[in-house]
Amino acid sequence: MFIGKVSGSVVSTQKIDTVVGSKLLLIKAMTVKGDSPGEVVDTGRVAVAIDMLGAGEGDLVLVTQGSSARLTESTKNMPTDAVVVGIIDAIQAGSREIYKKR
């Protein structure tokens, strides 16, 4: 599982039946800066993920990849490698809150 930031959406007019109706999001992988926790930064990696929760551009989300992405009730029959499993409200590192959804 990783923290991601929704940076856009992907539109595909032709797709297999099991993916029709699913929202596809462009997700930038993020990490908590290691040497002094206090900042969530971009790793440079990007993924396309199925979104069943209604995340929007700019939201921080939890993304599951690999075979685990197909373990939700909604994605069990989808050929997906990434799915948004949560929209993050806050991130705390030690005693510091480093992210809070506005």
Biopython code that builds the backbone (N, CA, C, O; Angstrom):
import numpy as np
from Bio.PDB.StructureBuilder import StructureBuilder

atoms = [
    (1, "MET", "N", (0.860, -1.163, 0.000)),
    (1, "MET", "CA", (0.000, 0.000, 0.000)),
    (1, "MET", "C", (0.907, 1.226, 0.000)),
    (1, "MET", "O", (1.972, 1.224, 0.618)),
    (2, "PHE", "N", (0.474, 2.272, -0.700)),
    (2, "PHE", "CA", (1.254, 3.501, -0.691)),
    (2, "PHE", "C", (0.344, 4.723, -0.644)),
    (2, "PHE", "O", (-0.844, 4.659, -0.961)),
    (3, "ILE", "N", (0.947, 5.840, -0.237)),
    (3, "ILE", "CA", (0.252, 7.125, -0.235)),
    (3, "ILE", "C", (0.405, 7.723, -1.623)),
    (3, "ILE", "O", (1.500, 7.740, -2.185)),
    (4, "GLY", "N", (-0.698, 8.213, -2.172)),
    (4, "GLY", "CA", (-0.661, 8.843, -3.482)),
    (4, "GLY", "C", (-1.436, 10.136, -3.481)),
    (4, "GLY", "O", (-2.275, 10.378, -2.613)),
    (5, "LYS", "N", (-1.145, 10.964, -4.468)),
    (5, "LYS", "CA", (-1.876, 12.219, -4.647)),
    (5, "LYS", "C", (-2.545, 12.164, -6.012)),
    (5, "LYS", "O", (-1.889, 11.910, -7.022)),
    (6, "VAL", "N", (-3.842, 12.400, -6.040)),
    (6, "VAL", "CA", (-4.580, 12.387, -7.298)),
    (6, "VAL", "C", (-4.157, 13.602, -8.110)),
    (6, "VAL", "O", (-4.328, 14.745, -7.685)),
    (7, "SER", "N", (-3.596, 13.329, -9.300)),
    (7, "SER", "CA", (-3.119, 14.434, -10.135)),
    (7, "SER", "C", (-3.943, 14.601, -11.403)),
    (7, "SER", "O", (-3.709, 15.526, -12.181)),
    (8, "GLY", "N", (-4.901, 13.715, -11.615)),
    (8, "GLY", "CA", (-5.749, 13.835, -12.796)),
    (8, "GLY", "C", (-6.561, 12.575, -12.999)),
    (8, "GLY", "O", (-6.622, 11.706, -12.129)),
    (9, "SER", "N", (-7.180, 12.490, -14.156)),
    (9, "SER", "CA", (-7.970, 11.307, -14.482)),
    (9, "SER", "C", (-7.537, 10.777, -15.841)),
    (9, "SER", "O", (-6.886, 11.475, -16.618)),
    (10, "VAL", "N", (-7.905, 9.551, -16.107)),
    (10, "VAL", "CA", (-7.603, 8.909, -17.381)),
    (10, "VAL", "C", (-8.936, 8.555, -18.031)),
    (10, "VAL", "O", (-9.789, 7.921, -17.410)),
    (11, "VAL", "N", (-9.106, 8.964, -19.269)),
    (11, "VAL", "CA", (-10.333, 8.667, -20.004)),
    (11, "VAL", "C", (-10.017, 7.620, -21.057)),
    (11, "VAL", "O", (-9.082, 7.772, -21.844)),
    (12, "SER", "N", (-10.800, 6.566, -21.061)),
    (12, "SER", "CA", (-10.641, 5.488, -22.032)),
    (12, "SER", "C", (-12.022, 5.123, -22.547)),
    (12, "SER", "O", (-12.843, 4.585, -21.805)),
    (13, "THR", "N", (-12.280, 5.413, -23.816)),
    (13, "THR", "CA", (-13.613, 5.148, -24.355)),
    (13, "THR", "C", (-13.798, 3.687, -24.739)),
    (13, "THR", "O", (-14.928, 3.216, -24.866)),
    (14, "GLN", "N", (-12.699, 2.969, -24.925)),
    (14, "GLN", "CA", (-12.787, 1.554, -25.258)),
    (14, "GLN", "C", (-12.057, 0.764, -24.187)),
    (14, "GLN", "O", (-10.854, 0.931, -23.984)),
    (15, "LYS", "N", (-12.798, -0.098, -23.505)),
    (15, "LYS", "CA", (-12.214, -0.944, -22.465)),
    (15, "LYS", "C", (-13.041, -2.208, -22.317)),
    (15, "LYS", "O", (-14.161, -2.291, -22.822)),
    (16, "ILE", "N", (-12.491, -3.179, -21.628)),
    (16, "ILE", "CA", (-13.214, -4.433, -21.455)),
    (16, "ILE", "C", (-14.426, -4.202, -20.548)),
    (16, "ILE", "O", (-14.471, -3.249, -19.770)),
    (17, "ASP", "N", (-15.393, -5.091, -20.671)),
    (17, "ASP", "CA", (-16.674, -4.934, -19.971)),
    (17, "ASP", "C", (-16.535, -4.778, -18.457)),
    (17, "ASP", "O", (-17.276, -3.998, -17.858)),
    (18, "THR", "N", (-15.613, -5.492, -17.829)),
    (18, "THR", "CA", (-15.513, -5.444, -16.366)),
    (18, "THR", "C", (-14.977, -4.109, -15.850)),
    (18, "THR", "O", (-15.066, -3.830, -14.654)),
    (19, "VAL", "N", (-14.429, -3.291, -16.730)),
    (19, "VAL", "CA", (-13.894, -1.985, -16.322)),
    (19, "VAL", "C", (-14.837, -0.841, -16.706)),
    (19, "VAL", "O", (-14.680, 0.278, -16.217)),
    (20, "VAL", "N", (-15.808, -1.110, -17.571)),
    (20, "VAL", "CA", (-16.762, -0.078, -17.991)),
    (20, "VAL", "C", (-17.462, 0.495, -16.757)),
    (20, "VAL", "O", (-17.930, -0.253, -15.899)),
    (21, "GLY", "N", (-17.530, 1.806, -16.675)),
    (21, "GLY", "CA", (-18.189, 2.479, -15.564)),
    (21, "GLY", "C", (-17.260, 2.792, -14.405)),
    (21, "GLY", "O", (-17.670, 3.448, -13.448)),
    (22, "SER", "N", (-16.025, 2.337, -14.472)),
    (22, "SER", "CA", (-15.068, 2.610, -13.400)),
    (22, "SER", "C", (-14.302, 3.895, -13.679)),
    (22, "SER", "O", (-13.918, 4.170, -14.816)),
    (23, "LYS", "N", (-14.087, 4.670, -12.639)),
    (23, "LYS", "CA", (-13.326, 5.911, -12.739)),
    (23, "LYS", "C", (-11.846, 5.564, -12.629)),
    (23, "LYS", "O", (-11.439, 4.849, -11.713)),
    (24, "LEU", "N", (-11.045, 6.069, -13.560)),
    (24, "LEU", "CA", (-9.607, 5.838, -13.563)),
    (24, "LEU", "C", (-8.892, 7.129, -13.170)),
    (24, "LEU", "O", (-9.120, 8.183, -13.764)),
    (25, "LEU", "N", (-8.035, 7.034, -12.173)),
    (25, "LEU", "CA", (-7.318, 8.210, -11.692)),
    (25, "LEU", "C", (-5.819, 8.083, -11.931)),
    (25, "LEU", "O", (-5.257, 6.989, -11.872)),
    (26, "LEU", "N", (-5.184, 9.214, -12.201)),
    (26, "LEU", "CA", (-3.737, 9.297, -12.296)),
    (26, "LEU", "C", (-3.229, 9.635, -10.898)),
    (26, "LEU", "O", (-3.604, 10.659, -10.328)),
    (27, "ILE", "N", (-2.380, 8.777, -10.350)),
    (27, "ILE", "CA", (-1.927, 8.906, -8.964)),
    (27, "ILE", "C", (-0.415, 9.085, -8.926)),
    (27, "ILE", "O", (0.324, 8.257, -9.460)),
    (28, "LYS", "N", (0.047, 10.162, -8.297)),
    (28, "LYS", "CA", (1.478, 10.362, -8.059)),
    (28, "LYS", "C", (1.823, 9.729, -6.716)),
    (28, "LYS", "O", (1.211, 10.058, -5.700)),
    (29, "ALA", "N", (2.801, 8.820, -6.704)),
    (29, "ALA", "CA", (3.224, 8.192, -5.453)),
    (29, "ALA", "C", (3.922, 9.236, -4.579)),
    (29, "ALA", "O", (4.723, 10.037, -5.061)),
    (30, "MET", "N", (3.599, 9.206, -3.283)),
    (30, "MET", "CA", (4.148, 10.168, -2.330)),
    (30, "MET", "C", (4.844, 9.417, -1.196)),
    (30, "MET", "O", (4.596, 8.230, -0.982)),
    (31, "THR", "N", (5.711, 10.115, -0.478)),
    (31, "THR", "CA", (6.357, 9.545, 0.699)),
    (31, "THR", "C", (6.515, 10.639, 1.746)),
    (31, "THR", "O", (6.482, 11.828, 1.428)),
    (32, "VAL", "N", (6.687, 10.224, 2.992)),
    (32, "VAL", "CA", (6.977, 11.180, 4.059)),
    (32, "VAL", "C", (8.479, 11.371, 4.065)),
    (32, "VAL", "O", (9.234, 10.403, 4.145)),
    (33, "LYS", "N", (8.914, 12.625, 3.980)),
    (33, "LYS", "CA", (10.343, 12.933, 3.949)),
    (33, "LYS", "C", (11.017, 12.286, 5.154)),
    (33, "LYS", "O", (10.615, 12.511, 6.296)),
    (34, "GLY", "N", (12.054, 11.474, 4.889)),
    (34, "GLY", "CA", (12.648, 10.631, 5.913)),
    (34, "GLY", "C", (13.478, 11.303, 6.982)),
    (34, "GLY", "O", (13.344, 10.948, 8.153)),
    (35, "ASP", "N", (14.329, 12.254, 6.644)),
    (35, "ASP", "CA", (15.263, 12.792, 7.633)),
    (35, "ASP", "C", (14.606, 13.671, 8.682)),
    (35, "ASP", "O", (15.077, 13.723, 9.818)),
    (36, "SER", "N", (13.552, 14.349, 8.338)),
    (36, "SER", "CA", (12.829, 15.143, 9.343)),
    (36, "SER", "C", (11.344, 15.104, 8.997)),
    (36, "SER", "O", (10.857, 15.966, 8.267)),
    (37, "PRO", "N", (10.626, 14.115, 9.513)),
    (37, "PRO", "CA", (9.200, 14.025, 9.161)),
    (37, "PRO", "C", (8.499, 15.365, 9.330)),
    (37, "PRO", "O", (8.658, 16.038, 10.348)),
    (38, "GLY", "N", (7.762, 15.722, 8.374)),
    (38, "GLY", "CA", (7.064, 16.990, 8.408)),
    (38, "GLY", "C", (6.598, 17.395, 7.033)),
    (38, "GLY", "O", (5.975, 18.443, 6.858)),
    (39, "GLU", "N", (6.906, 16.550, 6.042)),
    (39, "GLU", "CA", (6.571, 16.917, 4.684)),
    (39, "GLU", "C", (6.249, 15.663, 3.866)),
    (39, "GLU", "O", (6.954, 14.658, 3.953)),
    (40, "VAL", "N", (5.188, 15.732, 3.080)),
    (40, "VAL", "CA", (4.843, 14.655, 2.163)),
    (40, "VAL", "C", (5.340, 15.097, 0.795)),
    (40, "VAL", "O", (4.956, 16.156, 0.300)),
    (41, "VAL", "N", (6.210, 14.268, 0.177)),
    (41, "VAL", "CA", (6.843, 14.660, -1.083)),
    (41, "VAL", "C", (6.615, 13.623, -2.174)),
    (41, "VAL", "O", (6.388, 12.445, -1.896)),
    (42, "ASP", "N", (6.679, 14.075, -3.399)),
    (42, "ASP", "CA", (6.498, 13.267, -4.601)),
    (42, "ASP", "C", (7.710, 12.352, -4.803)),
    (42, "ASP", "O", (8.850, 12.794, -4.656)),
    (43, "THR", "N", (7.470, 11.078, -5.139)),
    (43, "THR", "CA", (8.571, 10.142, -5.397)),
    (43, "THR", "C", (8.978, 10.105, -6.863)),
    (43, "THR", "O", (10.038, 9.578, -7.200)),
    (44, "GLY", "N", (8.141, 10.662, -7.741)),
    (44, "GLY", "CA", (8.416, 10.613, -9.170)),
    (44, "GLY", "C", (7.718, 9.455, -9.875)),
    (44, "GLY", "O", (7.722, 9.397, -11.104)),
    (45, "ARG", "N", (7.125, 8.540, -9.129)),
    (45, "ARG", "CA", (6.384, 7.415, -9.719)),
    (45, "ARG", "C", (4.926, 7.811, -9.953)),
    (45, "ARG", "O", (4.360, 8.614, -9.211)),
    (46, "VAL", "N", (4.341, 7.241, -10.981)),
    (46, "VAL", "CA", (2.934, 7.516, -11.307)),
    (46, "VAL", "C", (2.233, 6.188, -11.580)),
    (46, "VAL", "O", (2.823, 5.275, -12.156)),
    (47, "ALA", "N", (0.979, 6.087, -11.166)),
    (47, "ALA", "CA", (0.178, 4.883, -11.417)),
    (47, "ALA", "C", (-1.218, 5.304, -11.861)),
    (47, "ALA", "O", (-1.670, 6.413, -11.576)),
    (48, "VAL", "N", (-1.886, 4.404, -12.559)),
    (48, "VAL", "CA", (-3.304, 4.576, -12.877)),
    (48, "VAL", "C", (-4.047, 3.616, -11.957)),
    (48, "VAL", "O", (-3.733, 2.427, -11.906)),
    (49, "ALA", "N", (-5.031, 4.136, -11.232)),
    (49, "ALA", "CA", (-5.761, 3.314, -10.265)),
    (49, "ALA", "C", (-7.262, 3.437, -10.484)),
    (49, "ALA", "O", (-7.766, 4.484, -10.888)),
    (50, "ILE", "N", (-7.954, 2.356, -10.211)),
    (50, "ILE", "CA", (-9.423, 2.353, -10.226)),
    (50, "ILE", "C", (-9.890, 3.024, -8.934)),
    (50, "ILE", "O", (-9.381, 2.726, -7.854)),
    (51, "ASP", "N", (-10.859, 3.928, -9.051)),
    (51, "ASP", "CA", (-11.377, 4.638, -7.875)),
    (51, "ASP", "C", (-12.846, 4.306, -7.675)),
    (51, "ASP", "O", (-13.681, 4.596, -8.530)),
    (52, "MET", "N", (-13.150, 3.700, -6.546)),
    (52, "MET", "CA", (-14.535, 3.367, -6.206)),
    (52, "MET", "C", (-15.062, 4.271, -5.098)),
    (52, "MET", "O", (-16.202, 4.111, -4.662)),
    (53, "LEU", "N", (-14.238, 5.229, -4.631)),
    (53, "LEU", "CA", (-14.604, 6.038, -3.465)),
    (53, "LEU", "C", (-14.970, 7.482, -3.793)),
    (53, "LEU", "O", (-15.540, 8.176, -2.951)),
    (54, "GLY", "N", (-14.656, 7.943, -4.988)),
    (54, "GLY", "CA", (-14.977, 9.319, -5.348)),
    (54, "GLY", "C", (-13.887, 10.310, -4.990)),
    (54, "GLY", "O", (-14.186, 11.459, -4.664)),
    (55, "ALA", "N", (-12.636, 9.897, -5.042)),
    (55, "ALA", "CA", (-11.523, 10.811, -4.774)),
    (55, "ALA", "C", (-11.458, 11.860, -5.876)),
    (55, "ALA", "O", (-11.872, 11.624, -7.011)),
    (56, "GLY", "N", (-10.929, 13.020, -5.511)),
    (56, "GLY", "CA", (-10.829, 14.099, -6.482)),
    (56, "GLY", "C", (-9.414, 14.605, -6.609)),
    (56, "GLY", "O", (-8.546, 14.270, -5.804)),
    (57, "GLU", "N", (-9.187, 15.416, -7.625)),
    (57, "GLU", "CA", (-7.855, 15.960, -7.874)),
    (57, "GLU", "C", (-7.338, 16.694, -6.639)),
    (57, "GLU", "O", (-8.044, 17.507, -6.042)),
    (58, "GLY", "N", (-6.095, 16.392, -6.269)),
    (58, "GLY", "CA", (-5.469, 17.003, -5.106)),
    (58, "GLY", "C", (-5.610, 16.190, -3.829)),
    (58, "GLY", "O", (-4.878, 16.428, -2.868)),
    (59, "ASP", "N", (-6.543, 15.227, -3.797)),
    (59, "ASP", "CA", (-6.713, 14.385, -2.604)),
    (59, "ASP", "C", (-5.509, 13.475, -2.409)),
    (59, "ASP", "O", (-4.925, 12.982, -3.373)),
    (60, "LEU", "N", (-5.146, 13.261, -1.148)),
    (60, "LEU", "CA", (-4.196, 12.202, -0.817)),
    (60, "LEU", "C", (-5.008, 10.944, -0.572)),
    (60, "LEU", "O", (-6.039, 10.973, 0.100)),
    (61, "VAL", "N", (-4.525, 9.835, -1.129)),
    (61, "VAL", "CA", (-5.272, 8.577, -1.068)),
    (61, "VAL", "C", (-4.352, 7.419, -0.689)),
    (61, "VAL", "O", (-3.130, 7.519, -0.797)),
    (62, "LEU", "N", (-4.959, 6.321, -0.242)),
    (62, "LEU", "CA", (-4.247, 5.068, -0.025)),
    (62, "LEU", "C", (-4.508, 4.187, -1.239)),
    (62, "LEU", "O", (-5.653, 3.999, -1.652)),
    (63, "VAL", "N", (-3.439, 3.655, -1.799)),
    (63, "VAL", "CA", (-3.548, 2.828, -3.000)),
    (63, "VAL", "C", (-2.944, 1.460, -2.716)),
    (63, "VAL", "O", (-1.850, 1.358, -2.159)),
    (64, "THR", "N", (-3.659, 0.417, -3.100)),
    (64, "THR", "CA", (-3.158, -0.947, -3.013)),
    (64, "THR", "C", (-2.859, -1.418, -4.426)),
    (64, "THR", "O", (-3.618, -1.151, -5.358)),
    (65, "GLN", "N", (-1.736, -2.129, -4.572)),
    (65, "GLN", "CA", (-1.322, -2.616, -5.890)),
    (65, "GLN", "C", (-1.170, -4.130, -5.910)),
    (65, "GLN", "O", (-1.218, -4.793, -4.874)),
    (66, "GLY", "N", (-0.987, -4.651, -7.097)),
    (66, "GLY", "CA", (-0.745, -6.079, -7.271)),
    (66, "GLY", "C", (-2.014, -6.888, -7.066)),
    (66, "GLY", "O", (-3.122, -6.379, -7.239)),
    (67, "SER", "N", (-1.844, -8.151, -6.697)),
    (67, "SER", "CA", (-3.002, -9.031, -6.534)),
    (67, "SER", "C", (-3.947, -8.534, -5.443)),
    (67, "SER", "O", (-5.139, -8.839, -5.484)),
    (68, "SER", "N", (-3.444, -7.776, -4.472)),
    (68, "SER", "CA", (-4.296, -7.212, -3.412)),
    (68, "SER", "C", (-5.330, -6.244, -3.967)),
    (68, "SER", "O", (-6.385, -6.056, -3.363)),
    (69, "ALA", "N", (-5.043, -5.631, -5.106)),
    (69, "ALA", "CA", (-5.986, -4.690, -5.714)),
    (69, "ALA", "C", (-7.263, -5.388, -6.175)),
    (69, "ALA", "O", (-8.287, -4.740, -6.391)),
    (70, "ARG", "N", (-7.200, -6.694, -6.324)),
    (70, "ARG", "CA", (-8.371, -7.446, -6.776)),
    (70, "ARG", "C", (-9.096, -8.134, -5.623)),
    (70, "ARG", "O", (-9.935, -9.005, -5.855)),
    (71, "LEU", "N", (-8.790, -7.761, -4.403)),
    (71, "LEU", "CA", (-9.413, -8.395, -3.244)),
    (71, "LEU", "C", (-10.597, -7.620, -2.680)),
    (71, "LEU", "O", (-11.184, -8.042, -1.684)),
    (72, "THR", "N", (-10.963, -6.488, -3.300)),
    (72, "THR", "CA", (-12.145, -5.773, -2.839)),
    (72, "THR", "C", (-13.377, -6.364, -3.513)),
    (72, "THR", "O", (-13.271, -7.003, -4.560)),
    (73, "GLU", "N", (-14.530, -6.152, -2.918)),
    (73, "GLU", "CA", (-15.782, -6.654, -3.487)),
    (73, "GLU", "C", (-16.013, -6.082, -4.886)),
    (73, "GLU", "O", (-16.543, -6.768, -5.760)),
    (74, "SER", "N", (-15.614, -4.827, -5.097)),
    (74, "SER", "CA", (-15.859, -4.157, -6.378)),
    (74, "SER", "C", (-14.862, -4.530, -7.465)),
    (74, "SER", "O", (-15.180, -4.423, -8.650)),
    (75, "THR", "N", (-13.660, -4.967, -7.088)),
    (75, "THR", "CA", (-12.614, -5.207, -8.091)),
    (75, "THR", "C", (-12.248, -6.681, -8.268)),
    (75, "THR", "O", (-11.316, -6.996, -9.008)),
    (76, "LYS", "N", (-12.959, -7.578, -7.609)),
    (76, "LYS", "CA", (-12.556, -8.992, -7.631)),
    (76, "LYS", "C", (-12.565, -9.609, -9.023)),
    (76, "LYS", "O", (-11.873, -10.600, -9.257)),
    (77, "ASN", "N", (-13.329, -9.049, -9.948)),
    (77, "ASN", "CA", (-13.363, -9.585, -11.319)),
    (77, "ASN", "C", (-12.740, -8.644, -12.333)),
    (77, "ASN", "O", (-12.970, -8.783, -13.534)),
    (78, "MET", "N", (-11.948, -7.679, -11.854)),
    (78, "MET", "CA", (-11.315, -6.710, -12.749)),
    (78, "MET", "C", (-9.835, -7.018, -12.928)),
    (78, "MET", "O", (-9.167, -7.440, -11.984)),
    (79, "PRO", "N", (-9.328, -6.812, -14.123)),
    (79, "PRO", "CA", (-7.899, -6.990, -14.349)),
    (79, "PRO", "C", (-7.153, -5.701, -13.973)),
    (79, "PRO", "O", (-6.609, -5.018, -14.840)),
    (80, "THR", "N", (-7.135, -5.383, -12.693)),
    (80, "THR", "CA", (-6.513, -4.138, -12.251)),
    (80, "THR", "C", (-5.271, -4.422, -11.425)),
    (80, "THR", "O", (-5.159, -5.460, -10.773)),
    (81, "ASP", "N", (-4.346, -3.483, -11.469)),
    (81, "ASP", "CA", (-3.124, -3.596, -10.689)),
    (81, "ASP", "C", (-3.078, -2.551, -9.575)),
    (81, "ASP", "O", (-2.180, -2.589, -8.734)),
    (82, "ALA", "N", (-4.034, -1.620, -9.558)),
    (82, "ALA", "CA", (-4.040, -0.581, -8.530)),
    (82, "ALA", "C", (-5.465, -0.116, -8.270)),
    (82, "ALA", "O", (-6.247, 0.077, -9.202)),
    (83, "VAL", "N", (-5.797, 0.065, -6.984)),
    (83, "VAL", "CA", (-7.130, 0.528, -6.609)),
    (83, "VAL", "C", (-7.012, 1.473, -5.418)),
    (83, "VAL", "O", (-6.231, 1.235, -4.497)),
    (84, "VAL", "N", (-7.799, 2.551, -5.450)),
    (84, "VAL", "CA", (-7.862, 3.479, -4.320)),
    (84, "VAL", "C", (-8.707, 2.809, -3.243)),
    (84, "VAL", "O", (-9.871, 2.480, -3.476)),
    (85, "VAL", "N", (-8.115, 2.605, -2.051)),
    (85, "VAL", "CA", (-8.840, 1.937, -0.965)),
    (85, "VAL", "C", (-9.165, 2.893, 0.181)),
    (85, "VAL", "O", (-9.845, 2.507, 1.132)),
    (86, "GLY", "N", (-8.684, 4.139, 0.099)),
    (86, "GLY", "CA", (-8.999, 5.105, 1.146)),
    (86, "GLY", "C", (-8.651, 6.518, 0.716)),
    (86, "GLY", "O", (-7.725, 6.734, -0.066)),
    (87, "ILE", "N", (-9.404, 7.476, 1.234)),
    (87, "ILE", "CA", (-9.094, 8.898, 1.051)),
    (87, "ILE", "C", (-8.572, 9.381, 2.396)),
    (87, "ILE", "O", (-9.253, 9.254, 3.414)),
    (88, "ILE", "N", (-7.366, 9.934, 2.402)),
    (88, "ILE", "CA", (-6.691, 10.284, 3.653)),
    (88, "ILE", "C", (-7.237, 11.596, 4.224)),
    (88, "ILE", "O", (-7.349, 12.599, 3.519)),
    (89, "ASP", "N", (-7.573, 11.566, 5.516)),
    (89, "ASP", "CA", (-8.017, 12.765, 6.224)),
    (89, "ASP", "C", (-6.848, 13.468, 6.906)),
    (89, "ASP", "O", (-6.792, 14.697, 6.937)),
    (90, "ALA", "N", (-5.918, 12.694, 7.450)),
    (90, "ALA", "CA", (-4.778, 13.288, 8.164)),
    (90, "ALA", "C", (-3.634, 12.285, 8.216)),
    (90, "ALA", "O", (-3.851, 11.074, 8.165)),
    (91, "ILE", "N", (-2.405, 12.808, 8.319)),
    (91, "ILE", "CA", (-1.217, 11.993, 8.526)),
    (91, "ILE", "C", (-0.467, 12.581, 9.702)),
    (91, "ILE", "O", (-0.226, 13.787, 9.764)),
    (92, "GLN", "N", (-0.102, 11.718, 10.631)),
    (92, "GLN", "CA", (0.624, 12.146, 11.823)),
    (92, "GLN", "C", (1.932, 11.369, 11.886)),
    (92, "GLN", "O", (1.934, 10.148, 11.727)),
    (93, "ALA", "N", (3.040, 12.061, 12.116)),
    (93, "ALA", "CA", (4.352, 11.436, 12.280)),
    (93, "ALA", "C", (4.885, 11.860, 13.645)),
    (93, "ALA", "O", (5.199, 13.031, 13.863)),
    (94, "GLY", "N", (4.983, 10.902, 14.555)),
    (94, "GLY", "CA", (5.338, 11.250, 15.926)),
    (94, "GLY", "C", (4.223, 12.090, 16.512)),
    (94, "GLY", "O", (3.054, 11.708, 16.455)),
    (95, "SER", "N", (4.574, 13.212, 17.063)),
    (95, "SER", "CA", (3.567, 14.091, 17.659)),
    (95, "SER", "C", (3.129, 15.197, 16.698)),
    (95, "SER", "O", (2.332, 16.061, 17.065)),
    (96, "ARG", "N", (3.648, 15.170, 15.473)),
    (96, "ARG", "CA", (3.334, 16.237, 14.508)),
    (96, "ARG", "C", (2.328, 15.782, 13.465)),
    (96, "ARG", "O", (2.450, 14.700, 12.892)),
    (97, "GLU", "N", (1.343, 16.617, 13.232)),
    (97, "GLU", "CA", (0.411, 16.369, 12.134)),
    (97, "GLU", "C", (1.034, 16.986, 10.899)),
    (97, "GLU", "O", (1.233, 18.199, 10.834)),
    (98, "ILE", "N", (1.346, 16.137, 9.905)),
    (98, "ILE", "CA", (2.033, 16.657, 8.723)),
    (98, "ILE", "C", (1.108, 16.846, 7.530)),
    (98, "ILE", "O", (1.500, 17.437, 6.524)),
    (99, "TYR", "N", (-0.115, 16.346, 7.640)),
    (99, "TYR", "CA", (-1.103, 16.578, 6.599)),
    (99, "TYR", "C", (-2.483, 16.561, 7.222)),
    (99, "TYR", "O", (-2.784, 15.728, 8.077)),
    (100, "LYS", "N", (-3.318, 17.488, 6.787)),
    (100, "LYS", "CA", (-4.724, 17.505, 7.208)),
    (100, "LYS", "C", (-5.525, 17.958, 5.999)),
    (100, "LYS", "O", (-5.245, 18.996, 5.399)),
    (101, "LYS", "N", (-6.534, 17.153, 5.651)),
    (101, "LYS", "CA", (-7.377, 17.484, 4.502)),
    (101, "LYS", "C", (-8.146, 18.759, 4.793)),
    (101, "LYS", "O", (-8.669, 18.949, 5.891)),
    (102, "ARG", "N", (-8.207, 19.614, 3.812)),
    (102, "ARG", "CA", (-8.914, 20.898, 3.977)),
    (102, "ARG", "C", (-10.340, 20.771, 3.583)),
    (102, "ARG", "O", (-11.089, 21.745, 3.654)),
]
sb = StructureBuilder()
sb.init_structure("model")
sb.init_model(0)
sb.init_chain("A")
sb.init_seg("    ")
for serial, (resi, resn, name, xyz) in enumerate(atoms, 1):
    if name == "N":
        sb.init_residue(resn, " ", resi, " ")
    sb.init_atom(name, np.array(xyz, "f"), 0.0, 1.0, " ", f" {name:<3s}", serial, name[0])
structure = sb.get_structure()
